Amino acid sequence: MFDLESIKAQLAPTGVLRAGINLSNFLLVSSRAGDGTPQGISPDMAGWVAAELDVACEFVTFDRPGELADAVDDGLWDIGNIAYEAERAQAIDFSNPYVVIDANFLLPEGSDFVVNTDVDQAGVKIAVSERSAYDLWLTDHIREAEILRAPSIAAAHQMFHDGLANVLASLKPKLLEEIAADPALRIIEQPFTAVKQSIGVRRGQPAAVNFLNELIARRATDGSIARSLIIHNVEEKLSIPKFS
C-alpha cells in the first residue's frame, strides 16, 4: 500500500526516527524508565512508527508543547507527538488523533456559571497552561474574559488556588482530581474543547501523513492503543477515536 522506503526517507532521513515528545502532559507521558526514557501512550506510538519503518526510535523531549511546535523547522525531530490545533497546523501537518482528552472549566461550587458561554464575560479570569492546545482554543474563542497563562499545568492550577483566577481551564482528568480533593469545586460538564493528540510532521509530506493515519487506525482497531492505555493506567482518562 505504501512505498516504505520513500516514507522512511521522509520520516527517518538520518536512519533513526527522532520523535519529539511533550513531557508536560501527564496522561501521555505517565512515567519514566530508570534511565529517564519517557513512558506512556505518546512514546509507545512513536515506537510503533519506528518499528513499522524498521528503524531505531530516539526520543527528543520538550518540557512544553509550544517548545515542540516551535522546533518544527529546526531539524530536531522527524515526528512530533503533539495535539492538533489550527494555529499549529499553519506550520505542521497532522495525522488523525490517536487519543482524545476533554478539556473543561473548573469553578467554585457556588458559581452561577452553568454552561461554557457563561464564562466568557468581563471580569472573569481564566487560568490555563500556556500554549497548550486548549489555551490556543481559548485564544481563538474567548472574547470578554481575561486569559491568565501559566508556564505549566501545575502552575495554572496553583494560580486558581491562589485566587488569581476564578475559573480554571484544564484537562478533565486533572480537574476530577481537584474535585476529589475539594468537594467545594465543580466542573461545567460539557467540555469546551477536546484535545486531539496526533502525530505532526513538517508540512509538505502527504504520503507520510497517510502512512501515519493508516498505522493509527490499525493500532486502534487491533487493540494496541487500548492495551497501552491499560499498561500506563490511563484507560479511564483518555478516549480512543472510532475508526471504520
N, C-alpha and C positions, 0 to 999 in steps of 0.2 A: 504494500500500500504506500509506503514511504521509501524514498531513497535515503537509507540511514547514513550512508557516507556523506551525502550532501547535508543532512541535518546535523551530523556530527561536526562537519566543517563550520557550520553556523553557531552551534551551541557550545562546542568544545574545541575551538581553534588551536588551543595550546596542547591538546591531548588530555586535558583534565577539565572536568566540569566545575567551574568556580561558581558556587551557589551563594548568593547574598542572603543572609538570614537576619531578620529583625528580632533582636533579643528581648525587646520590651514587652511583647505580648505573651503573658504567662500561659495562655491557652495553646499557643502554637509552639513555643519552646518551653516545655514544662519542667525540664531538669537539665543537669549537666552530668556527663560521664566523669570518671575520676581524673581523666586528662583534660577536662574542660570542654570536651566536644559537646555541642548543644544536642539535646534530645527532645523529640516531640514530633507532631504531625508534619510541621514545616520541614525539618531536616529529613524525615522519612520520605517525603515527597521528592526532595532533591535527590536522595539516594536512589529512588526508583527511576528517575530520569537518567541518572548516570549509568545505572545497571542496564537500562534499555539501550543506551548508546555504547555500552561495553567500555566505559572509561572510569577512571577514579573520580571521586567526588571530594572537592575541597570546600570547606565552609569559610565564607568571608563574612564576619559578623559585624553588625552595626547596632549601636545602642538604641537608636530610634528609627522609625520607618522613614522619616523625612531625609535622614542621612543616607539611607539606602537608595532612595529615589534620586537624590542629588548626584549620586555616583554613577548614574547610568552612562554618562559619556566619558568617564574617567578610566574605563578599561579595567575596573577592579573586579567585576562579576560578569558572568555569562547569562545566568538566570537570576532573577531577584524575586524571592518569595515575599510578596507584599500584597496588601489589599488593593483591589481595583478602586480607582477614584477618577472622576472625569478630569481633574486638574493634572493628575499624574499621567493620564492617557495622552496628553499632549507630547510627552517625550518617551513613553513606554507603551509597547503593545502587550496586552494582557490575554492570558488564557481564560477559559471559563473557570469559575471558582470551584475549589475542591471542598471547602467548608465555608459555612456562613455563620456569622456571630451577630446576634441582635445587640443594638445599642439603644439605651433607654435613658430617660431622665429620672433622677432621684431627688426627692424633696422631703421636707418635714411632713409628718402625718397630717398636721393641721392646715396645710397649704390649701388654697382654694383651687389650684390648678387641677383640671380633670383630664384634658386632652393636650396633645403636644403643642397645638397652636396657642394654647393659653400661656405658654412660657415666653412667647415672643412678644414682649411688651416692654415699654420704657420702665426703667428702674430694676429690671431683673438682671442678675449677674449669673452667668453660666460658667462653671469651671470645667475645663476639658484638657486632656493631654494634647499638647501642641503637635500639629501636623500628622495626627492620627487620621485615618480615613474618615472618622466621624467628625473630627474637627473641620476637615475640608468640606464635609457636607454642611455643617453649621455655617461655615463662612459663606456658602452659596445660598443658604435659605433663611438665615436669621436676619431680620431687618431692624427690629427695635431693641431687643435685649442686647446686653453687653457680653461679649465672649472674653473670658479671662483664661489665658493659656498658660499651662504649667509644663515644665520640662519632662514630665513622666506621668504615668497613670497614678502612681502613688502620690506624687506631688499634687495632682489635681484633686484627689480625694482629700488630702490634707488641707488644701485650700478651702474646700467645702466645710470641713470640720472646724476650721479656724474662723468660720463665719465671714470669710471674704467673698463668698458666693452663696446665693440662696437656692441654686439649682446645680446639680452635678450631672454632667453628661459622660457616660462611660459604658463599658461593656456589661451587658445584663448579668452574666455570672458573677462579676465582681460586685455589682450593686446588690445582688441577692445575699452576698456575704455581709455587706453593710447592714442590711435589714435583719439578718440573723443575729448580729451583734447589738443592734439597736432597733427595737420594735417601733420606736417613735418616728421611724423613717418609712417611706413607701416609694414605689416607682409608678410612673404612668405606664400602664401595662402595654399599650401599643408601642412598639419600637419606633423611634423617629427615623431610623435607617437600619440597614443590615450591612455589616462589613463583609465584603465578598473577598475572601482570601484566595489569591490567584498566583500564577507564576508570570512574572514580567520578563520581557526581553527587549533589547534595543529595537527601535522602530525599523520597519522595512524587512521583516523576516516572516512573511505569512506562512511559508511551509513549516517553519519551526513552531509557530503558534498552532497550526492544525495538528501537528505531531503531538504537542502537549495536550491539546484538547482530547485527542483520541486516547492518550495514556491516562488522563484523569478519569474519563468516562469508564475506561476498562477497570481501573483500580477501584472505582466506586461500585461498579456492578459486581465485581468478583469478591467484594467484601474486604479488600485490603485496607481501605481508609477506615472503615468501621473497626477493624481489628486494631489498627494503630491508635485510634481514639481510646479504645478499651485499655490497651497496654499503658497508655500515658494518663489514664484516669481522667479523661475529659469527655467521655462519651455522652454525658448528660448536659454538657455545656456548649457543644458545637452541633450544628446541623449539617448534614450531607445533602447537597442538591440532588434532585431527581434527574436521572439520565435515562432516556428512552433507548 
